[in-house]
Amino acid sequence: MKKNIALLFCFISSYCLSQNTPSVSSSLTISQVYGGAGCGTAGCSTYKNDFIEIFNKAASSINLNGYSVQYAAATGTAWQVTNLPNVTLLPGQYFLIAEGAGANGVNSIPTPDVSGTIAMSATAGKVALVSTTTALSGTCPSSTSIIDIIGYGATANCSETSPVLSLSTTMSAIRSGSGCTDTDNNSSDLTAATPTPRNSATTLAPCIVVPITLQNFSVNKNGSNNELHWQVNCLSTSVTFELQRSADGSNFKTIYTSSETKARCASPFTYSDVTALNGANYYQLKIIDIDGKVSFSKICLIVNNIGSRNILRIQPTIVASEVSMQYTSSTAEDVEWIITDMQGRVTKKVSTTVTYGDKKILIPITDLSRGLYQIKGYTNLGNTTTRRFIKQ
């Protein structure tokens, strides 16, 4: 009776790739703007009040005493002011400022943290967060007191890079990343979406990302499938996994992708590879964190084999330039020899072709450092036992 044999071997690969990600400055942002309160027919405004929402994306608390939010018409020069109270915002905390009320609004906004009376345009205008209570002046003021500024609508003549478009009585400008995204471009940092006003009682959404840590990654044989297992620390709010496979340990292709929430990724993951390759299957896990940073797991190798084992003998076992092995094969076959150090790290791979019978195989090792090593051969018909040798 033929018997399925699966050999598992893992080695550590400690490298990370960087990707360009939106910058996160250490201050406050205007996280949402809605000027749509008030319209001509019943129910044509989503909310009964205009509002401005700010957000603390810093790593530390910020006191709002002496700050203000200010509004001007799209091409106007007169800035109206709403002073902010002596309140401290925690990292990831929102703050809701109610502004002018209008007719025909459907919903009341959540309890505002402070109220003003500014009547804002639904479609075009300029909103600034300022570190003083002195009114700004000019169409597009330049002042070190301006913490953040948003222009909305095609006619807005002041914005960061370009204004956000398409606001209305049912659409607000909402900053991406729960308020964290800030590349100094209004048109890309904010999008027009259904208004969702958040006040200081809203669940905190801190921007400081705790890097994902992979706790374990392994593979085992489960019937005719290769089964992968992994678990992460899951302190970030979301993570994307890409499970990758290779036949040679170098050229990896993604075979499975999954984006998971913090709640889901708190539990272990299992994936069954039902299209496993004949022979060697190298696996690695690519992890993409919420901030776009990429890391990789160790690489695991599992070999699917059928048939009998071959015999390996090394003579001598203390060598300087090459390993001499006596290899007995029941058929002509290709053999992949894998040499590892005693920590399990792959140091060399060599492929050979052998014929039937007893053969001597020489593997050059002049490129290896002095030390103790292990060697094992993998074939389509079986695998050798492991043997050790010492490189002088």
Secondary structure, DSSP 8 states (H G I E B T S, - for coil): ---EEEEEEEE----EE--------SSEEEEEEE-----SSTT-EEESEEEEEEEE-SSS-EE-TT-EEEEEETT--B-EEEE--S-EE-TT-EEEEEEEE-TTEEE--S--SEE------SS-EEEEEESSSS--BSSS---TTEEEEEEESTT----SSS-B---BTTBEEEESGGGT--SS-HHHHEEEE------TTS-----------EEEEEEEEETTEEEEEEEE---SSEEEEEEEEESSSSS-EEEEEEEEETTGGGS-EEEEETT--SEEEEEEEEEEETTS-EEE--EEEEEEEES---EEEESSSEESSEEEEEEEESS-EEEEEEEEETTS-EEEEEEEEE-SEEEEEEEE-TTS-SEEEEEEEE-SS-B---EEEEE-
